[in-house]
Amino acid sequence: MKRTFLVLAAIAGTTAIALLACNSQPAAAESTVISQDSLIKRGSYLVTGLGCDDCHTSKKMGPKGPELDMEHRFGGHLANIPLGKIDTSVMSQGWVLFNLTNTATVGPWGISYAANISSDETGIGTWSEDQFKIALRKGKYKGMNESRPLMPPMPWQNYGQLNDDDLKAIFAFLKSTKPVNNVVPAYTPPNEMKVK
């Protein structure tokens, strides 16, 4: 009888432990702490792979054609580079136009200029990370909800799909870059374009 009691007690104890184990909440996932240096390196990798230099860094002509103007990296369309008159007849045939430095674009939306995304106050130097996320997730100029939309060719719809960690890394990298003091010209609506 004693032996039956011990076997039943052991079964009951094992069952109780199993039930408790099944009903317990999973342990909270350990959050990984990433160093600022690692965050900046990740951001640099993403910015390079996503092609941010293609539009946000002016170009200069080198022996093999256009090269990034690293002195003005991420400075956007340089204010001292004027645009000539625009031949809208080309656009009526379904084309859009880029300037030689690939920092200004003309299309049916008007003239858009690549923004200064350097760490300077004329770039994103005074932005918060939340503003950066609003710009890339909602397509809002200067990351302000009440502002105008970002204009083509900025592919914010694509970049808005990046996860929070990636956006945080990109922001950290851009905030670590050399400041380029450059106030980019304002967007020009179609009815204000100088045309040929």
Sequence and secondary structure as in RCSB ss.txt:
>XXXX:A:sequence
MKRTFLVLAAIAGTTAIALLACNSQPAAAESTVISQDSLIKRGSYLVTGLGCDDCHTSKKMGPKGPELDMEHRFG
GHLANIPLGKIDTSVMSQGWVLFNLTNTATVGPWGISYAANISSDETGIGTWSEDQFKIALRKGKYKGMNESRPL
MPPMPWQNYGQLNDDDLKAIFAFLKSTKPVNNVVPAYTPPNEMKVK
>XXXX:A:secstr
 HHHHHHHHHHHHHHHHHHHHHHS           HHHHHHHHHHHHHHHTHHHHHS EEEETTEEEE GGGTT 
 S TT     B HHHHTTT  EE TTS EEEETTEEEE    SSSTTTTTT  HHHHHHHHHH BGGG TTS B 
 TT  HHHHTTS HHHHHHHHHHHHTS          B GGG  B 
